[in-house]
């Protein structure tokens, strides 16, 4: 009964401090993000404070997801330090509770927080970040060539030089032929629909074609049927649609992995690979989300290792600073392995799980040295 009551008490203190740190750190990062957005919007007459604030607010869940490991680390350090300063840790030891039993509840809370972030916060973050990116692209960057995959179909937006407007293409990516060499002829769409719009967004015509192949400077359409806005449909024929797109530009303009839900990533990865595109960034993002609960647990153990010593021994500030430095080192390791993973130098699974495994092993080694060494 004593152990259960103590575990609930420690878990509540730990969870509260992690939440406080998460809110504080996220608010600080969002404040700097808002300042940067205001600087970018200063030269645009049609962008007001409300729109900038909306973009910054939509990014809050994504920022919180990125800050979470540091919130667990710093919140854990503060929580364990307060328990040690008030001698509650000494009382627990005197009652016969080992450090491992004392830490089981906070580690479980960290794992639950990481699991909740992966399964629930990630879908919300991706949805809101995608909305923020669309607003940013429309009002602050004026980006074009937006690409997405929805319902198994690829959607492309390009400039229409013939009509001085835009053309929106939709089609199913055809699997790359076995043995096909990389290049323009290796990318094609099936069951293509093309909507051509004028500069003032008036519909000009719609084109339906069974196959569209991307060639240097144009789309080659086979059996294309043109439906003008004010005339009957024209007979099927082969035609060309000028374009500035290339396979590389299409691949680079795919939705960022951060704007895709954890639950949607596996299907999106399958679609990309079936179409012959690289899905390394998306697979890396998926594996990183899977590793987040383990990383949160590692941060909780690191926090305990650097803050559970008795305050009368001195050097508390040094130990806490060392804990923050260890967390920053894990962050740098995560960035480095991420870059190596995207470049294909190391396997994606290793790149995603290496920081969490390194943090867990380091924390266990530190605790074993302090408690049993």
ROPA-687622 format. One record per residue (C-alpha): residue in three letters; x, y, z; residue number from 1. Coordinates in Angstrom, 1 decimal, decimal comma. Each point is the difference from the previous one (the first is absolute). Layout:
+-----+--------+--------+--------+-----+
| res |   east |  north |     up |   n |
+-----+--------+--------+--------+-----+
| ALA |      X |      Y |      Z | NUM |
...
+-----+--------+--------+--------+-----+
END
This chain:
+-----+--------+--------+--------+-----+
| res |   east |  north |     up |   n |
+-----+--------+--------+--------+-----+
| UNK |    0,0 |    0,0 |    0,0 |   1 |
| UNK |    2,9 |    2,4 |    0,9 |   2 |
| UNK |    1,8 |   -0,8 |   -3,3 |   3 |
| UNK |   -3,2 |    0,6 |   -2,0 |   4 |
| UNK |   -0,8 |    3,3 |    1,7 |   5 |
| UNK |    3,6 |    1,2 |   -0,4 |   6 |
| UNK |    0,0 |   -1,0 |   -3,7 |   7 |
| UNK |   -3,1 |    2,0 |   -0,6 |   8 |
| UNK |    1,3 |    3,0 |    1,9 |   9 |
| UNK |    3,4 |    0,0 |   -1,9 |  10 |
| UNK |   -1,7 |   -0,6 |   -3,3 |  11 |
| UNK |   -2,4 |    2,9 |    0,6 |  12 |
| UNK |    2,9 |    2,4 |    0,9 |  13 |
| UNK |    2,0 |   -1,2 |   -3,0 |  14 |
| UNK |   -2,9 |    0,4 |   -2,5 |  15 |
| UNK |   -0,9 |    3,4 |    1,4 |  16 |
| UNK |    3,5 |    1,4 |   -0,4 |  17 |
| UNK |    0,4 |   -1,5 |   -3,5 |  18 |
| UNK |   -3,3 |    1,7 |   -1,0 |  19 |
| UNK |    1,2 |    3,3 |    1,4 |  20 |
| UNK |    3,3 |   -0,2 |   -1,8 |  21 |
| UNK |   -1,8 |   -1,1 |   -3,2 |  22 |
| UNK |   -2,3 |    3,1 |    0,1 |  23 |
| UNK |    2,8 |    2,4 |    0,9 |  24 |
| UNK |    2,5 |   -1,3 |   -2,7 |  25 |
| UNK |   -2,7 |   -0,2 |   -2,7 |  26 |
| UNK |   -1,2 |    3,5 |    0,9 |  27 |
| UNK |    3,6 |    1,4 |   -0,3 |  28 |
| UNK |    0,6 |   -1,7 |   -3,4 |  29 |
| UNK |   -3,4 |    1,1 |   -1,3 |  30 |
| UNK |    0,7 |    3,6 |    1,1 |  31 |
| UNK |    3,2 |    0,1 |   -2,1 |  32 |
| UNK |   -1,9 |   -1,6 |   -2,9 |  33 |
| UNK |   -2,7 |    2,7 |    0,3 |  34 |
| UNK |    2,7 |    2,7 |   -0,1 |  35 |
| UNK |    1,6 |   -1,6 |   -3,1 |  36 |
| UNK |   -3,5 |   -0,2 |   -1,7 |  37 |
| UNK |   -0,6 |    3,7 |    0,8 |  38 |
| UNK |    3,3 |    0,9 |   -1,6 |  39 |
| UNK |   -0,9 |   -1,8 |   -3,2 |  40 |
| UNK |   -3,4 |    1,5 |   -0,1 |  41 |
| UNK |    1,1 |    3,5 |    0,6 |  42 |
| UNK |    0,4 |    0,6 |   -3,8 |  43 |
| UNK |   -3,3 |   -1,5 |   -1,0 |  44 |
| UNK |   -3,1 |    2,3 |    0,2 |  45 |
| UNK |   -2,5 |   -2,8 |   -0,2 |  46 |
| UNK |    1,3 |   -1,9 |    3,0 |  47 |
| UNK |   -1,2 |    1,2 |    3,4 |  48 |
| UNK |    0,8 |   -0,9 |    3,6 |  49 |
| UNK |   -3,0 |   -2,5 |    0,1 |  50 |
| UNK |    1,4 |   -2,1 |   -2,8 |  51 |
| UNK |    3,5 |   -0,1 |    1,4 |  52 |
| UNK |   -1,3 |   -0,9 |    3,5 |  53 |
| UNK |   -2,1 |   -2,8 |   -1,6 |  54 |
| UNK |    3,0 |   -1,5 |   -1,8 |  55 |
| UNK |    2,0 |    0,1 |    3,2 |  56 |
| UNK |   -2,8 |   -1,6 |    2,0 |  57 |
| UNK |   -0,4 |   -2,8 |   -2,5 |  58 |
| UNK |    3,6 |   -0,9 |    0,5 |  59 |
| UNK |   -0,3 |   -0,4 |    3,8 |  60 |
| UNK |   -0,6 |   -3,8 |    0,0 |  61 |
| UNK |    2,9 |   -0,5 |   -2,4 |  62 |
| UNK |    2,3 |    2,1 |    2,2 |  63 |
| UNK |   -1,1 |   -1,9 |    3,1 |  64 |
| UNK |    0,7 |   -3,3 |   -1,7 |  65 |
| UNK |    3,5 |    1,1 |   -0,8 |  66 |
| UNK |    0,6 |    1,4 |    3,5 |  67 |
| UNK |   -1,4 |   -3,0 |    1,9 |  68 |
| UNK |    3,2 |   -1,9 |    0,6 |  69 |
| UNK |    1,6 |    3,2 |    1,5 |  70 |
| UNK |   -3,1 |    0,6 |    2,1 |  71 |
| UNK |    0,3 |   -3,5 |    1,4 |  72 |
| UNK |    3,7 |    0,5 |    0,8 |  73 |
| UNK |   -0,2 |    3,5 |    1,6 |  74 |
| UNK |   -3,4 |   -0,7 |    1,7 |  75 |
| UNK |    1,5 |   -3,3 |    1,4 |  76 |
| UNK |    3,1 |    1,8 |    1,2 |  77 |
| UNK |   -2,0 |    2,6 |    1,9 |  78 |
| UNK |   -2,5 |   -2,6 |    1,4 |  79 |
| UNK |    2,7 |   -2,3 |    1,3 |  80 |
| UNK |    2,1 |    2,9 |    1,3 |  81 |
| UNK |   -2,9 |    1,3 |    2,0 |  82 |
| UNK |   -0,7 |   -3,5 |    1,4 |  83 |
| UNK |    3,7 |   -0,3 |    1,0 |  84 |
| UNK |    0,1 |    3,5 |    1,5 |  85 |
| UNK |   -3,0 |   -0,7 |    2,2 |  86 |
| UNK |    1,5 |   -3,3 |    1,1 |  87 |
| UNK |   -2,9 |   -2,0 |   -1,3 |  88 |
| UNK |    2,4 |   -2,2 |   -2,0 |  89 |
| UNK |    1,9 |   -0,8 |    3,2 |  90 |
| UNK |   -3,2 |   -0,9 |    1,8 |  91 |
| UNK |   -0,9 |   -2,3 |   -2,9 |  92 |
| UNK |    3,4 |   -1,7 |    0,2 |  93 |
| UNK |   -0,4 |   -0,4 |    3,8 |  94 |
| UNK |   -3,3 |   -1,7 |   -0,6 |  95 |
| UNK |    1,8 |   -2,6 |   -2,1 |  96 |
| UNK |   -0,9 |    1,2 |   -3,4 |  97 |
| UNK |    2,8 |   -0,3 |   -2,5 |  98 |
| UNK |    0,8 |    2,6 |   -2,6 |  99 |
| UNK |   -1,3 |   -2,3 |   -2,7 | 100 |
| UNK |   -3,3 |   -0,4 |    1,7 | 101 |
| UNK |   -0,1 |    3,8 |    0,6 | 102 |
| UNK |    0,5 |    0,7 |   -3,7 | 103 |
| UNK |   -2,4 |   -2,6 |   -1,4 | 104 |
| UNK |   -3,0 |    2,3 |    0,2 | 105 |
| UNK |    1,7 |    3,1 |   -1,7 | 106 |
| UNK |    1,4 |   -2,2 |   -2,7 | 107 |
| UNK |   -3,4 |   -1,5 |   -0,6 | 108 |
| UNK |   -1,5 |    3,5 |   -0,2 | 109 |
| UNK |    2,7 |    1,1 |   -2,5 | 110 |
| UNK |   -0,8 |   -3,1 |   -2,2 | 111 |
| UNK |   -3,7 |    0,9 |    0,2 | 112 |
| UNK |    0,7 |    3,6 |   -0,9 | 113 |
| UNK |    2,1 |   -1,1 |   -3,0 | 114 |
| UNK |   -2,6 |   -2,5 |   -1,1 | 115 |
| UNK |   -2,7 |    2,6 |    0,2 | 116 |
| UNK |    2,1 |    2,5 |   -1,9 | 117 |
| UNK |    0,6 |   -2,6 |   -2,8 | 118 |
| UNK |   -3,5 |   -1,3 |   -0,3 | 119 |
| UNK |   -2,2 |    3,0 |    0,8 | 120 |
| UNK |    2,0 |    3,3 |   -0,1 | 121 |
| UNK |    1,8 |   -1,0 |   -3,2 | 122 |
| UNK |   -3,2 |   -0,1 |   -2,1 | 123 |
| UNK |   -1,2 |    3,3 |    1,4 | 124 |
| UNK |    3,4 |    1,5 |   -0,5 | 125 |
| UNK |    0,2 |   -1,1 |   -3,6 | 126 |
| UNK |   -3,5 |    1,3 |   -0,8 | 127 |
| UNK |    0,6 |    3,4 |    1,5 | 128 |
| UNK |    3,5 |    0,3 |   -1,4 | 129 |
| UNK |   -1,3 |   -0,8 |   -3,5 | 130 |
| UNK |   -2,5 |    2,8 |    0,4 | 131 |
| UNK |    2,7 |    2,4 |    1,2 | 132 |
| UNK |    2,2 |   -0,9 |   -2,9 | 133 |
| UNK |   -2,8 |    0,6 |   -2,5 | 134 |
| UNK |   -0,6 |    3,5 |    1,5 | 135 |
| UNK |    3,7 |    0,7 |    0,1 | 136 |
| UNK |    0,4 |   -1,0 |   -3,6 | 137 |
| UNK |   -3,0 |    2,0 |   -1,2 | 138 |
| UNK |    0,6 |    3,2 |    1,9 | 139 |
| UNK |    3,7 |    0,2 |    0,9 | 140 |
| UNK |    1,8 |   -2,2 |   -2,6 | 141 |
| UNK |   -2,3 |   -0,1 |   -3,0 | 142 |
| UNK |    1,2 |   -3,5 |   -0,7 | 143 |
| UNK |   -1,1 |   -1,8 |   -3,1 | 144 |
| UNK |    0,3 |   -3,6 |   -1,2 | 145 |
| UNK |   -1,7 |   -1,4 |    3,1 | 146 |
| UNK |   -0,1 |   -3,8 |   -0,1 | 147 |
| UNK |   -2,1 |   -2,4 |    2,1 | 148 |
| UNK |   -1,2 |   -3,6 |    0,0 | 149 |
| UNK |   -3,6 |   -0,6 |    1,0 | 150 |
| UNK |   -2,2 |   -3,0 |   -0,5 | 151 |
| UNK |    2,8 |   -1,7 |   -1,9 | 152 |
| UNK |    0,2 |    2,8 |   -2,6 | 153 |
| UNK |    2,8 |    2,5 |   -0,6 | 154 |
| UNK |   -1,0 |    3,6 |   -0,2 | 155 |
| UNK |    2,3 |    2,6 |   -1,8 | 156 |
| UNK |   -0,4 |    3,7 |   -0,5 | 157 |
| UNK |    2,1 |    1,7 |   -2,7 | 158 |
| UNK |    0,0 |    3,2 |   -2,0 | 159 |
| UNK |   -1,8 |   -0,1 |   -3,4 | 160 |
| UNK |    2,1 |    2,0 |   -2,4 | 161 |
| UNK |   -2,5 |   -0,4 |   -2,9 | 162 |
| UNK |   -2,9 |    1,4 |    1,9 | 163 |
| UNK |    2,0 |    2,3 |    2,4 | 164 |
| UNK |   -1,7 |   -1,7 |    2,9 | 165 |
| UNK |    0,4 |   -3,3 |    1,9 | 166 |
| UNK |   -0,5 |   -3,7 |   -0,7 | 167 |
| UNK |   -1,0 |   -2,5 |    2,7 | 168 |
| UNK |    0,8 |   -3,6 |   -0,8 | 169 |
| UNK |   -1,3 |   -3,1 |    1,8 | 170 |
| UNK |    0,9 |   -3,6 |   -0,7 | 171 |
| UNK |    1,1 |   -3,3 |    1,4 | 172 |
| UNK |    3,8 |   -0,5 |    0,0 | 173 |
| UNK |    1,0 |   -2,9 |   -2,2 | 174 |
| UNK |    2,4 |   -2,4 |    1,6 | 175 |
| UNK |    3,5 |    0,4 |   -1,4 | 176 |
| UNK |    0,8 |   -2,7 |   -2,5 | 177 |
| UNK |    2,5 |   -2,6 |    1,2 | 178 |
| UNK |    3,4 |    0,8 |   -1,3 | 179 |
| UNK |   -1,0 |    3,5 |   -1,2 | 180 |
| UNK |    2,8 |    2,5 |    0,2 | 181 |
| UNK |   -0,5 |    3,3 |    2,0 | 182 |
| UNK |   -1,2 |    2,8 |   -2,2 | 183 |
| UNK |   -3,0 |    1,8 |   -1,5 | 184 |
| UNK |   -1,4 |   -3,1 |   -1,7 | 185 |
| UNK |   -0,1 |   -2,0 |    3,2 | 186 |
| UNK |   -2,8 |    2,2 |    1,5 | 187 |
| UNK |   -3,6 |   -0,2 |   -1,2 | 188 |
| UNK |   -3,6 |    0,4 |    1,3 | 189 |
| UNK |   -3,0 |   -2,1 |   -0,8 | 190 |
| UNK |   -3,7 |    1,2 |   -0,3 | 191 |
| UNK |    1,1 |    3,6 |   -0,2 | 192 |
| UNK |   -2,3 |    3,0 |    0,5 | 193 |
| UNK |    1,2 |    3,5 |   -0,8 | 194 |
| UNK |   -1,8 |    3,2 |    0,9 | 195 |
| UNK |    1,2 |    3,1 |   -1,8 | 196 |
| UNK |   -0,9 |    3,3 |    1,6 | 197 |
| UNK |    0,6 |    3,6 |   -1,2 | 198 |
| UNK |    1,9 |    2,6 |    2,0 | 199 |
| UNK |   -3,3 |    1,1 |    1,7 | 200 |
| UNK |   -0,9 |   -3,7 |    0,9 | 201 |
| UNK |   -2,6 |   -0,4 |   -2,8 | 202 |
| UNK |   -0,2 |   -3,6 |   -1,3 | 203 |
| UNK |    1,3 |   -0,3 |   -3,6 | 204 |
| UNK |   -0,1 |   -3,7 |   -0,7 | 205 |
| UNK |    0,3 |   -3,4 |    1,6 | 206 |
| UNK |    2,2 |   -2,8 |   -1,5 | 207 |
| UNK |   -0,5 |   -3,7 |    0,6 | 208 |
| UNK |    2,8 |   -2,4 |   -1,0 | 209 |
| UNK |    0,7 |   -3,7 |    0,8 | 210 |
| UNK |    3,8 |    0,7 |    0,2 | 211 |
| UNK |    2,2 |    3,0 |    0,4 | 212 |
| UNK |    3,8 |   -0,3 |   -0,2 | 213 |
| UNK |    2,3 |    2,6 |    1,3 | 214 |
| UNK |    2,6 |    1,0 |   -2,7 | 215 |
| UNK |    2,5 |    2,8 |    0,0 | 216 |
| UNK |   -2,1 |    3,2 |    0,0 | 217 |
| UNK |   -3,4 |   -1,5 |   -0,6 | 218 |
| UNK |   -2,6 |   -2,7 |    0,9 | 219 |
| UNK |   -0,6 |   -2,5 |   -2,8 | 220 |
| UNK |   -3,7 |   -0,9 |    0,1 | 221 |
| UNK |   -1,4 |   -3,1 |   -1,7 | 222 |
| UNK |   -3,6 |   -0,2 |   -1,2 | 223 |
| UNK |   -0,8 |    3,4 |    1,6 | 224 |
| UNK |   -3,6 |    1,2 |   -0,1 | 225 |
| UNK |   -0,4 |    3,8 |    0,3 | 226 |
| UNK |   -3,2 |    1,4 |    1,6 | 227 |
| UNK |    0,0 |    3,8 |   -0,8 | 228 |
| UNK |   -2,1 |    2,2 |    2,3 | 229 |
| UNK |   -2,4 |    1,1 |   -2,8 | 230 |
| UNK |    0,2 |   -2,7 |   -2,6 | 231 |
| UNK |   -0,6 |   -3,8 |   -0,3 | 232 |
| UNK |    2,8 |   -2,4 |    0,7 | 233 |
| UNK |    2,6 |   -0,5 |   -2,7 | 234 |
| UNK |    1,1 |   -3,4 |   -1,4 | 235 |
| UNK |    2,8 |   -1,9 |    1,8 | 236 |
| UNK |    3,5 |    0,9 |   -1,2 | 237 |
| UNK |    3,6 |    0,2 |    1,1 | 238 |
| UNK |    1,0 |    3,3 |    1,4 | 239 |
| UNK |    2,7 |    1,8 |    1,9 | 240 |
| UNK |   -0,3 |    2,2 |    3,1 | 241 |
| UNK |    3,0 |    2,3 |    0,7 | 242 |
| UNK |    1,4 |   -0,3 |    3,5 | 243 |
| UNK |    2,9 |    1,1 |    2,1 | 244 |
| UNK |   -0,3 |   -3,0 |    2,3 | 245 |
| UNK |    2,7 |   -2,7 |    0,2 | 246 |
| UNK |   -0,1 |   -3,3 |    2,0 | 247 |
| UNK |    2,5 |    1,6 |    2,5 | 248 |
| UNK |   -2,2 |    3,1 |    0,5 | 249 |
| UNK |   -3,1 |   -2,2 |    0,4 | 250 |
| UNK |    1,8 |   -2,1 |    2,7 | 251 |
| UNK |    1,3 |    3,0 |    1,8 | 252 |
| UNK |   -3,5 |    1,6 |    0,1 | 253 |
| UNK |   -1,7 |   -2,9 |    1,7 | 254 |
| UNK |   -1,7 |    0,6 |    3,3 | 255 |
| UNK |    2,5 |    0,3 |    2,8 | 256 |
| UNK |    0,1 |   -3,0 |    2,3 | 257 |
| UNK |   -0,8 |    2,4 |    2,9 | 258 |
| UNK |   -3,4 |    0,8 |   -1,6 | 259 |
| UNK |   -1,0 |   -3,7 |   -0,2 | 260 |
| UNK |   -1,7 |   -1,9 |    2,8 | 261 |
| UNK |    1,7 |   -2,9 |    1,7 | 262 |
| UNK |   -2,8 |   -2,2 |   -1,1 | 263 |
| UNK |    0,1 |    1,2 |   -3,6 | 264 |
| UNK |    3,8 |   -0,3 |   -0,5 | 265 |
| UNK |    0,1 |   -3,8 |   -0,9 | 266 |
| UNK |   -2,5 |    0,4 |   -2,8 | 267 |
| UNK |    1,7 |    3,1 |   -1,3 | 268 |
| UNK |    3,4 |   -1,7 |    0,1 | 269 |
| UNK |   -1,5 |   -2,9 |   -2,1 | 270 |
| UNK |   -1,4 |    2,4 |   -2,6 | 271 |
| UNK |    3,3 |    1,8 |   -0,3 | 272 |
| UNK |    2,0 |   -3,2 |   -0,4 | 273 |
| UNK |   -2,5 |   -1,4 |   -2,5 | 274 |
| UNK |    0,4 |    3,1 |   -2,1 | 275 |
| UNK |    3,7 |   -0,4 |    0,0 | 276 |
| UNK |    0,8 |    2,9 |    2,4 | 277 |
| UNK |    2,2 |    0,0 |    3,0 | 278 |
| UNK |   -1,9 |   -0,2 |    3,3 | 279 |
| UNK |    3,1 |    0,2 |    2,3 | 280 |
| UNK |   -1,1 |    3,2 |    1,7 | 281 |
| UNK |   -3,4 |   -1,4 |    0,7 | 282 |
| UNK |    1,2 |   -3,3 |    1,3 | 283 |
| UNK |    2,5 |    1,8 |    2,2 | 284 |
| UNK |   -2,8 |    2,1 |    1,4 | 285 |
| UNK |   -2,2 |   -3,1 |    0,6 | 286 |
| UNK |    2,9 |   -1,8 |    1,9 | 287 |
| UNK |    0,8 |    3,1 |    2,0 | 288 |
| UNK |   -3,6 |    0,2 |    1,2 | 289 |
| UNK |    0,1 |   -3,7 |    0,9 | 290 |
| UNK |    3,2 |    0,7 |    2,1 | 291 |
| UNK |   -1,5 |    3,0 |    1,8 | 292 |
| UNK |   -1,3 |   -2,0 |    3,0 | 293 |
| UNK |    3,4 |   -1,6 |    0,5 | 294 |
| UNK |    1,7 |    3,4 |   -0,3 | 295 |
| UNK |   -2,3 |    1,5 |    2,6 | 296 |
| UNK |    0,8 |   -2,8 |    2,4 | 297 |
| UNK |    3,7 |    0,5 |   -0,6 | 298 |
| UNK |   -0,4 |    3,7 |    0,8 | 299 |
| UNK |   -1,8 |   -0,8 |    3,2 | 300 |
| UNK |    2,8 |   -2,3 |    1,1 | 301 |
| UNK |    2,7 |    2,5 |   -1,0 | 302 |
| UNK |   -1,8 |    2,6 |    2,1 | 303 |
| UNK |    0,0 |   -2,3 |    3,0 | 304 |
| UNK |    3,7 |   -0,8 |   -0,4 | 305 |
| UNK |    1,0 |    3,6 |    0,0 | 306 |
| UNK |   -2,3 |    1,3 |    2,8 | 307 |
| UNK |   -0,7 |   -2,6 |    2,6 | 308 |
| UNK |    3,1 |    0,5 |    2,0 | 309 |
| UNK |   -0,4 |    1,6 |    3,4 | 310 |
| UNK |    0,3 |    3,8 |    0,0 | 311 |
| UNK |    2,3 |    0,0 |    3,0 | 312 |
| UNK |    2,7 |   -1,5 |   -2,1 | 313 |
| UNK |    0,3 |    3,2 |   -2,0 | 314 |
| UNK |    0,5 |    0,3 |   -3,8 | 315 |
| UNK |   -3,7 |   -0,2 |   -0,7 | 316 |
| UNK |    0,1 |    2,8 |   -2,5 | 317 |
| UNK |    2,9 |   -1,7 |   -1,8 | 318 |
| UNK |   -1,8 |   -3,3 |   -0,2 | 319 |
| UNK |   -3,2 |    1,6 |   -1,3 | 320 |
| UNK |    2,0 |    1,9 |   -2,6 | 321 |
| UNK |    1,7 |   -3,2 |   -1,0 | 322 |
| UNK |   -3,5 |   -1,6 |   -0,4 | 323 |
| UNK |   -1,1 |    2,8 |   -2,3 | 324 |
| UNK |    3,3 |   -0,4 |   -2,0 | 325 |
| UNK |   -0,7 |   -3,7 |   -0,3 | 326 |
| UNK |   -3,4 |    0,8 |   -1,4 | 327 |
| UNK |    1,5 |    2,4 |   -2,5 | 328 |
| UNK |    2,6 |   -2,6 |   -1,0 | 329 |
| UNK |   -2,9 |   -2,5 |   -0,8 | 330 |
| UNK |   -1,7 |    2,7 |   -2,0 | 331 |
| UNK |    3,2 |    0,5 |   -2,1 | 332 |
| UNK |    0,3 |   -3,8 |   -0,4 | 333 |
| UNK |   -3,5 |   -0,1 |   -1,2 | 334 |
| UNK |    0,7 |    2,8 |   -2,6 | 335 |
| UNK |    3,1 |   -1,7 |   -1,2 | 336 |
| UNK |   -1,5 |   -3,5 |   -0,3 | 337 |
| UNK |   -3,0 |    1,6 |   -1,8 | 338 |
| UNK |    2,2 |    1,6 |   -2,6 | 339 |
| UNK |    1,9 |   -3,3 |   -0,5 | 340 |
| UNK |   -3,3 |   -1,8 |   -0,3 | 341 |
| UNK |   -1,4 |    2,3 |   -2,6 | 342 |
| UNK |    3,2 |   -0,3 |   -2,0 | 343 |
| UNK |   -0,3 |   -3,8 |    0,1 | 344 |
| UNK |    3,4 |   -0,3 |    1,8 | 345 |
| UNK |   -1,5 |   -2,0 |    2,8 | 346 |
| UNK |   -3,3 |   -2,0 |    0,2 | 347 |
| UNK |   -3,1 |    1,9 |    0,8 | 348 |
| UNK |   -0,9 |   -2,1 |    3,0 | 349 |
| UNK |    3,5 |    0,6 |    1,5 | 350 |
| UNK |   -0,2 |    3,7 |   -0,7 | 351 |
| UNK |   -3,3 |    0,3 |    1,8 | 352 |
| UNK |    0,6 |   -2,3 |    3,0 | 353 |
| UNK |    3,7 |    0,8 |    0,7 | 354 |
| UNK |   -0,6 |    3,2 |    2,1 | 355 |
| UNK |   -2,7 |   -1,8 |    2,1 | 356 |
| UNK |    2,2 |   -3,1 |    0,5 | 357 |
| UNK |    3,1 |    2,2 |    0,8 | 358 |
| UNK |   -2,0 |    2,0 |    2,5 | 359 |
| UNK |   -1,4 |   -3,1 |    1,7 | 360 |
| UNK |    3,3 |   -1,8 |    0,3 | 361 |
| UNK |    1,7 |    3,2 |    1,3 | 362 |
| UNK |   -2,7 |    0,5 |    2,6 | 363 |
| UNK |    0,1 |   -3,6 |    1,2 | 364 |
| UNK |    3,8 |    0,1 |    0,2 | 365 |
| UNK |   -0,1 |    3,2 |    2,0 | 366 |
| UNK |   -2,6 |   -1,3 |    2,4 | 367 |
| UNK |    1,8 |   -3,3 |    0,5 | 368 |
| UNK |    3,2 |    1,9 |    0,8 | 369 |
| UNK |   -1,7 |    2,3 |    2,5 | 370 |
| UNK |   -2,3 |   -2,5 |    1,7 | 371 |
| UNK |    1,8 |   -3,3 |   -0,2 | 372 |
| UNK |    3,6 |    1,1 |   -0,7 | 373 |
+-----+--------+--------+--------+-----+
END
